[in-house]
Amino acid sequence: MPSMAPTQNNNSGLMGGIAHFPAPEHKETIAPLVLSEAKAAALVNLAPRTLQAKRLDGTGPAFVQLTRRRIGYSLDALRAWVAAQSVKSTTEASVKMEGAA
């Protein structure tokens, strides 16, 4: 019959006596050249439908036609578009919006 006496845990630095798992190896991540429409919309904080509407009316960022039905956006194009949308005052924004209409 096994002894019922308490045993000492030599793993005092471990949580609950559970063995520590080794840290996962860090793999080099490769940034995508083109973001999906959904990821691009999330990145610029727009709904995908808004990004689609801006693409159709020509006011959105430059896009990449990957296939006949698949659209993508380069990170550089998104950054350039956001920079072009930036204004310093509400007056400047109003003038910019009137010019777009």
N, C-alpha and C positions, 0 to 999 in steps of 0.2 A: 504494500500500500504506500502511495506517495506521501511524503512528509507534508504536513499542513503548516509547518513553520514558515513565517514570512521570509522571503529571500530579499537580499539587498540588491538594489538596482545599481549597477555600475555605470549606467548611462545617465548620470545625474544632470548633464547639460542638455538632455534631449527632452522634448515635450512628451509627457506621458509615457516615456520609456520606448517610444516608437523610433526605430532606426531612421536616421536622416537620409533622405534620398539625395544622390548627387545632383548638383545643378545641371540643367540641360546645357549641352554644348551650344555655343553661340555660332550660328551659321550666318554667313554674310548675306544680307538681304539686298536684293536688286530692285531698285525703284522701277515701276512700270513706265514705259514710254508713253502709253496712252491710258487714260482713265475711262471707265465706263460712264455712260450718261448719268446713272444714279450716283456714282461716287463723285463725279464732277459737280453735280447739283448740290450734294451734301457739302462738298468742300467750299463752295461759294455761298452756302446757306440759302439756297433756292429750292423750290419744289421741282422735281423733274419736268413736270408739265410747263412750268414757267420757263425753264431752260429751253424746252422744245419750242415754245412760242417765240422766244427771243431768237432762236435759230431760224425760224420761219420768216420772221419779219426783218432779219438782218441786224438786229441790235445786240445779239449775243456774242460770245467769244468764238473765235475761229474753231472749226471742228474738223475732225478727220472722218472720212467715209471709209470705214474698214471693210464693209461688204455692202451689198445692196440694201440690207436692212439694219446694219449695225453702225452706230455712230460712236465716236470717242472724242476725247478732248486731251490735248497735251497739257502738261502742267505749266509749261511756259506760256501757252496761249491763254490759260486761265489767269495766270499772274498778270499778263499784259492787259487783259480785259478789265480785271479788277483795278489795276493802276489807272486805266483810262476812265473808269467810272468815278474815281476819287475826286472830291472837290473840297475846297477850304471853307466855304460858307454856304448858307441856305440860299442866298441870292445867286451864287454861282450855280448851285444845283437847279434852281428854278429856270435860269436861262438855258442851261444844258437840256432840261426836259422839254422846254418849249421848242428848242431847235430840233429835237428828235421827233416831235409830233408832225 
